[in-house]
Each structure stands twice: as C-alpha cells, then as structure tokens.
Amino acid sequence: MASPQAFDHVPVLAESVLAGFAELGELLAARPGGGGTLIDCTLGGGGHSALLLQAHPGLRVEGLDQDPSARAAAAEHLAPFADRATIVATNFADVVPTQPAVAVLADLGVSSPQLDVAARGFSFRLPGPLDMRMNPEAGETAGELIDRLEEAELADLIYAYGEERLSRRIARRIQEQGPWGDPERPRDTAELAYLVAGCYPPQARRGRIHPATRTFQALRIAVNDELGVLDRLLAAAPDWLVPGGLLAIISFHSLEDRRVKTAFLADERLERITRKAIQASPEEAEANPRSRSARLRIARRRQPAA
C-alpha cells in the first residue's frame, strides 16, 4: 500500500467547486443548529473536502473511498477538522445515508497518485501488474478479465468503453498473446501497452495520446464497473439531498459526462445550476495537466411542490 505521503493529490477544479457550493452557507444557516453533511463520494486524499470544511464551519463531511491508500491520506489531511470528518471504507454505489445531506460531491476517475504507483497497474508509464482495481483487496483484475472474455467480447468492451476504432485488431492480438492473468506467468502493463501500440500503423504511434490509452481506459472502466456505479449514483443521489441541496459531479471523459448531463436534464427531482460543463482555466490546465479533461456539472434538489 502506498503511504499517505505518496498520495499527494491536487484536487481539480477546486475554485470552481468552492464557487459552485457558495450557497451552502445560506443553506446551512437555515438548518437547525446551522449544520449539515456533505457526502464526498470519492474522497481520495481529501482535497475537496478540506477546502469545503474550511469554507463552511457548519459543514460536516462523510467521505467515502474504497482505496485504503486514499483513506489513509485523507485521514491525515482531514485530521485538523477532528470529528467534522468521517471516513467510510465503501464504494459509493453501496451507500444508504442515514440522514439527508446538504450536498453530494463525486470526483470520478483515477487520481494522480493511483496512476503514479506502478503496482496498481492503472498506467503504462511504468511497468506494473495488470490490476487496475480501485479496491485492490477485492474483485477481478484486468488480467483476469482479459482471460475470461472471448475475443469478440473483449473487442466490444474496448470499443464501447474506450471508443477505440481498432478494437477488433487489438482484441485479437491480446488474445493471441495470452494468458494475461496467470500468476505463474506474470505480465505487465508495459507489455500490454507495447502490444496495443503495435496494432497501429507506425505514423499513428507518435501522436500526443499514447495508442494504448483508450484500451487501458476501457479495461479500467470494466474492472471497476465505473459506468454502472455512476448510473446508480445518478439514480440515488437526489434522494440523499435535502430540498435545495447540491449535487456536483466531476467527470473526465465523454462516456461519463454524457451520462451526467442526460441525468441532470431528465431527472424531475433536479434543477440544473450549470448549463454547460465547467472546465479548467488555462492557468489550472497548465499547472495541473490532469485537470484538462475535467468537466464539472452541478444541480440542485428541487423544493417539494406546494
């Protein structure tokens, strides 16, 4: 497990989240005792939660994360807020809140510390095991998933979740070179990335985005059921909120953002605050490259009909 110090994560769109949650002050002031709970569905290192706790003294945070490294880092980061912050080891799709919240926040996707630790297997920048699990203590690894699927199933997965036009060629090459999840014959992320890149013509391998990026995205989404989990969050989260409560979701690719946009438009329980997704400023994108693909959308729980 990475140490808390290794989980040094800069929260994306931090100023936009603070601005989008500015009305929490009025919402908290109107509640009995002037307090209320924010459910941080993807606590990570606790960056967003710490900023919101500092900005709103009446706020409490219930932080959820299935990654033990993230929880350890968040516990250290949020220690100054004492009992105003509670950390829960869980996937947010499994949560049933005990009381309504004034706000729900989800920062989707993989954090920089997870990408930077080779042993987690999320990235091909450094050789690591074909794991990719958000919860490294449970579930099927990426290598095991590859070995379980038929070639056509793997191709469909890479196309659907990675929007990869060469999915069939890539799936065929991956299956030809398997197995990938056999502990007696360890295979690593660099080997898989090299194989995927070899499916591209030479001139297409030199672009700004590595040829294996879409395939790795597809495998990670499938391993962690990311889109299914997001769909369950979008269906449940409005009922977690008090009337007027805020729901904010940061996504990192079009498959997620389209789901969030559609849900915010179609859900009669919600009123959109952001008509367009908020993106990083040029200054933030330069300082924190991970923020370049981030999209923030915010909605409000409607007041009950009179």
C-alpha positions as CSV (number, residue, x, y, z in Angstrom):
1,M,0.0,0.0,0.0
2,A,1.3,3.5,-0.8
3,S,2.0,5.7,2.2
4,P,-0.2,8.7,2.9
5,Q,2.7,10.9,1.8
6,A,2.7,9.2,-1.6
7,F,-1.0,10.1,-2.1
8,D,-0.3,13.7,-2.7
9,H,-3.3,14.7,-4.9
10,V,-4.1,18.2,-6.1
11,P,-7.9,18.4,-6.4
12,V,-9.1,19.5,-9.8
13,L,-11.4,22.5,-10.4
14,A,-11.1,23.4,-6.7
15,E,-12.0,27.1,-7.2
16,S,-15.0,26.1,-9.3
17,V,-16.2,23.6,-6.7
18,L,-15.9,26.3,-4.0
19,A,-17.8,28.8,-6.1
20,G,-20.5,26.2,-7.1
21,F,-21.0,25.4,-3.4
22,A,-21.0,29.0,-2.3
23,E,-24.7,28.9,-1.5
24,L,-24.1,26.2,1.1
25,G,-23.5,29.0,3.6
26,E,-27.2,30.1,3.3
27,L,-28.4,26.5,3.2
28,L,-26.5,25.6,6.4
29,A,-27.6,28.8,8.2
30,A,-31.3,27.9,7.6
31,R,-30.9,24.5,9.1
32,P,-31.4,23.6,12.8
33,G,-28.1,24.3,14.6
34,G,-26.6,25.7,11.4
35,G,-25.1,22.4,10.3
36,G,-25.4,19.8,7.7
37,T,-23.5,17.0,5.9
38,L,-21.6,16.8,2.7
39,I,-21.2,13.3,1.2
40,D,-17.9,13.2,-0.6
41,C,-18.4,10.0,-2.7
42,T,-14.8,9.9,-3.9
43,L,-12.8,11.2,-1.0
44,G,-9.4,10.5,-2.4
45,G,-6.8,12.4,-0.5
46,G,-9.5,14.7,1.0
47,G,-8.6,17.8,-1.0
48,H,-12.0,18.9,-2.0
49,S,-13.5,18.1,1.4
50,A,-10.8,20.0,3.3
51,L,-11.4,23.1,1.2
52,L,-15.2,22.9,1.8
53,L,-14.8,22.2,5.5
54,Q,-12.6,25.3,5.8
55,A,-15.0,27.5,3.8
56,H,-18.2,26.4,5.7
57,P,-17.7,26.0,9.5
58,G,-21.1,24.4,9.9
59,L,-20.4,21.6,7.5
60,R,-19.6,18.0,8.3
61,V,-18.2,15.6,5.7
62,E,-18.9,11.9,5.3
63,G,-16.0,10.8,3.0
64,L,-16.3,7.5,1.0
65,D,-13.5,5.6,-0.6
66,Q,-12.7,2.0,-1.4
67,D,-9.0,2.6,-1.7
68,P,-7.1,2.1,1.6
69,S,-4.2,4.3,0.4
70,A,-6.6,7.1,-0.2
71,R,-8.3,6.7,3.1
72,A,-5.0,6.8,5.0
73,A,-4.0,10.0,3.2
74,A,-7.4,11.6,3.8
75,A,-7.3,10.7,7.5
76,E,-4.1,12.7,7.8
77,H,-5.3,15.6,5.6
78,L,-8.6,15.9,7.5
79,A,-7.2,15.4,11.0
80,P,-7.3,19.2,11.8
81,F,-11.1,19.1,11.3
82,A,-11.5,16.4,14.0
83,D,-15.0,14.9,14.3
84,R,-16.3,17.1,11.5
85,A,-14.9,14.5,9.1
86,T,-15.9,10.8,9.0
87,I,-14.2,8.4,6.6
88,V,-16.0,5.2,5.4
89,A,-14.5,2.3,3.5
90,T,-17.0,1.7,0.8
91,N,-17.9,2.1,-2.9
92,F,-20.4,5.0,-3.1
93,A,-22.8,2.7,-5.1
94,D,-23.4,0.7,-1.9
95,V,-24.3,3.7,0.4
96,V,-27.6,4.3,2.1
97,P,-27.3,7.6,4.0
98,T,-28.8,7.6,7.5
99,Q,-29.8,11.3,7.1
100,P,-30.3,13.8,4.3
101,A,-27.3,15.7,3.1
102,V,-26.9,19.3,2.1
103,A,-24.5,18.4,-0.7
104,V,-23.1,15.4,-2.6
105,L,-19.8,15.6,-4.5
106,A,-18.2,13.0,-6.8
107,D,-14.8,13.4,-8.5
108,L,-14.8,10.4,-10.9
109,G,-11.9,8.6,-12.4
110,V,-8.4,7.7,-11.3
111,S,-6.4,10.1,-9.2
112,S,-2.8,11.0,-9.9
113,P,-1.4,9.0,-7.0
114,Q,-3.1,5.9,-8.2
115,L,-1.7,6.4,-11.7
116,D,1.8,7.1,-10.3
117,V,2.0,3.9,-8.3
118,A,3.1,1.2,-10.8
119,A,1.9,-1.6,-8.5
120,R,-1.7,-0.5,-9.0
121,G,-1.5,-1.3,-12.8
122,F,-3.5,1.7,-13.9
123,S,-0.8,3.2,-16.1
124,F,1.7,2.0,-18.7
125,R,4.2,4.8,-17.9
126,L,5.9,2.4,-15.5
127,P,5.7,-1.5,-15.7
128,G,3.2,-2.9,-13.2
129,P,0.8,-5.8,-12.8
130,L,-2.4,-5.8,-14.9
131,D,-4.6,-5.0,-11.9
132,M,-6.5,-1.7,-12.3
133,R,-8.8,-2.3,-9.3
134,M,-9.9,0.8,-7.3
135,N,-10.2,-1.6,-4.4
136,P,-7.0,-3.6,-4.5
137,E,-8.4,-6.0,-1.9
138,A,-11.4,-7.4,-3.9
139,G,-12.7,-8.2,-7.3
140,E,-11.3,-9.3,-10.7
141,T,-8.0,-7.9,-12.0
142,A,-7.6,-6.6,-15.6
143,G,-5.5,-9.6,-16.5
144,E,-8.2,-12.0,-15.2
145,L,-10.9,-10.1,-17.0
146,I,-9.0,-10.4,-20.3
147,D,-8.5,-14.1,-19.9
148,R,-12.2,-14.7,-19.0
149,L,-13.6,-12.9,-22.1
150,E,-13.9,-14.3,-25.6
151,E,-12.2,-12.3,-28.3
152,A,-15.4,-10.8,-29.6
153,E,-16.5,-9.8,-26.1
154,L,-13.1,-8.1,-25.4
155,A,-13.3,-6.3,-28.7
156,D,-16.8,-5.0,-27.9
157,L,-15.6,-3.9,-24.5
158,I,-12.7,-1.9,-25.9
159,Y,-14.9,-0.3,-28.5
160,A,-17.7,0.6,-26.1
161,Y,-15.7,1.8,-23.1
162,G,-12.6,3.1,-25.0
163,E,-14.2,4.3,-28.2
164,E,-11.3,2.5,-29.9
165,R,-11.7,2.1,-33.7
166,L,-9.1,-0.7,-33.8
167,S,-10.8,-2.7,-31.1
168,R,-11.1,-5.9,-33.1
169,R,-7.5,-5.9,-34.2
170,I,-6.3,-5.1,-30.6
171,A,-8.5,-7.8,-29.1
172,R,-7.3,-10.4,-31.5
173,R,-3.6,-9.6,-30.7
174,I,-4.2,-9.6,-27.0
175,Q,-5.9,-13.0,-27.0
176,E,-3.2,-14.4,-29.3
177,Q,-0.5,-13.4,-26.8
178,G,-2.4,-14.5,-23.6
179,P,-2.8,-15.6,-20.9
180,W,-2.5,-12.3,-19.0
181,G,-3.8,-13.0,-15.5
182,D,-1.8,-16.2,-14.7
183,P,0.2,-15.6,-11.5
184,E,2.6,-18.2,-12.6
185,R,3.4,-16.2,-15.7
186,P,3.4,-12.5,-14.7
187,R,2.6,-10.0,-17.4
188,D,2.8,-6.2,-17.0
189,T,1.2,-3.0,-18.2
190,A,4.2,-2.0,-20.4
191,E,4.0,-5.3,-22.3
192,L,0.3,-4.8,-22.9
193,A,0.8,-1.2,-24.0
194,Y,3.6,-2.2,-26.4
195,L,1.3,-4.9,-27.9
196,V,-1.6,-2.4,-28.4
197,A,0.7,0.2,-29.9
198,G,1.9,-2.4,-32.4
199,C,-1.7,-2.6,-33.8
200,Y,-1.4,0.9,-35.1
201,P,0.5,1.9,-38.3
202,P,3.9,3.5,-37.4
203,Q,2.9,7.0,-38.3
204,A,-0.1,6.8,-35.9
205,R,2.1,5.8,-32.9
206,R,3.6,9.3,-32.5
207,G,0.5,11.3,-31.5
208,R,0.0,13.3,-28.4
209,I,-2.1,10.5,-26.9
210,H,-0.4,7.0,-26.5
211,P,-2.1,4.4,-28.7
212,A,-2.9,2.2,-25.6
213,T,-4.7,5.0,-23.7
214,R,-8.2,4.1,-24.9
215,T,-7.7,0.3,-24.4
216,F,-6.4,0.9,-20.8
217,Q,-9.4,3.2,-20.1
218,A,-11.8,0.5,-21.4
219,L,-10.3,-2.2,-19.2
220,R,-10.3,0.1,-16.1
221,I,-13.9,1.0,-16.6
222,A,-14.9,-2.6,-16.9
223,V,-12.8,-3.8,-14.0
224,N,-14.4,-1.3,-11.7
225,D,-17.9,-1.2,-13.3
226,E,-17.4,2.6,-13.4
227,L,-20.4,3.4,-15.7
228,G,-22.7,1.1,-13.8
229,V,-21.7,2.6,-10.5
230,L,-22.2,6.1,-11.9
231,D,-25.7,5.2,-13.2
232,R,-26.6,4.0,-9.7
233,L,-25.2,7.2,-8.1
234,L,-27.2,9.4,-10.5
235,A,-30.4,7.5,-9.7
236,A,-29.9,7.5,-5.9
237,A,-28.1,10.8,-5.1
238,P,-31.1,13.2,-5.5
239,D,-32.9,11.3,-2.7
240,W,-29.9,11.8,-0.4
241,L,-30.4,15.6,-0.5
242,V,-32.4,18.0,1.5
243,P,-34.6,20.3,-0.7
244,G,-32.2,22.9,-2.1
245,G,-29.2,20.5,-1.6
246,L,-26.5,20.5,-4.2
247,L,-25.2,17.6,-6.4
248,A,-21.8,18.2,-8.1
249,I,-20.0,15.7,-10.3
250,I,-16.6,16.0,-12.0
251,S,-16.1,13.6,-14.9
252,F,-13.1,13.0,-17.1
253,H,-14.3,11.5,-20.4
254,S,-17.3,11.8,-22.6
255,L,-18.9,8.5,-21.6
256,E,-19.3,9.8,-18.0
257,D,-20.1,13.4,-18.9
258,R,-22.9,12.4,-21.3
259,R,-24.5,10.3,-18.5
260,V,-24.3,13.2,-16.0
261,K,-25.7,15.7,-18.5
262,T,-28.6,13.5,-19.5
263,A,-29.5,12.6,-15.9
264,F,-29.4,16.3,-14.8
265,L,-31.7,17.2,-17.7
266,A,-34.1,14.3,-17.3
267,D,-34.5,13.9,-13.5
268,E,-37.5,15.8,-12.3
269,R,-36.0,15.9,-8.8
270,L,-33.2,18.1,-10.0
271,E,-32.7,21.6,-11.3
272,R,-29.6,22.3,-13.3
273,I,-27.3,25.1,-12.0
274,T,-24.6,24.7,-14.7
275,R,-26.0,24.9,-18.2
276,K,-22.6,23.9,-19.6
277,A,-19.9,21.9,-18.0
278,I,-17.3,24.0,-16.2
279,Q,-13.7,23.3,-17.4
280,A,-10.3,24.2,-16.0
281,S,-8.9,27.7,-16.7
282,P,-5.8,27.8,-18.9
283,E,-3.7,28.6,-15.8
284,E,-5.0,25.5,-13.9
285,A,-4.6,23.3,-17.0
286,E,-1.0,24.3,-17.3
287,A,-0.3,23.8,-13.6
288,N,-2.2,20.6,-13.3
289,P,-2.4,18.7,-16.6
290,R,-4.9,16.2,-15.1
291,S,-7.5,19.0,-15.0
292,R,-7.5,19.4,-18.7
293,S,-10.2,16.8,-19.3
294,A,-12.2,17.5,-16.1
295,R,-15.8,18.6,-16.5
296,L,-17.9,19.9,-13.6
297,R,-21.7,19.9,-13.6
298,I,-23.9,21.0,-10.6
299,A,-27.6,20.5,-10.0
300,R,-29.9,21.4,-7.1
301,R,-32.6,19.3,-5.4
302,R,-35.9,20.9,-6.2
303,Q,-38.2,22.2,-3.5
304,P,-41.3,20.0,-3.0
305,A,-44.4,21.1,-4.8
306,A,-46.6,23.4,-2.7
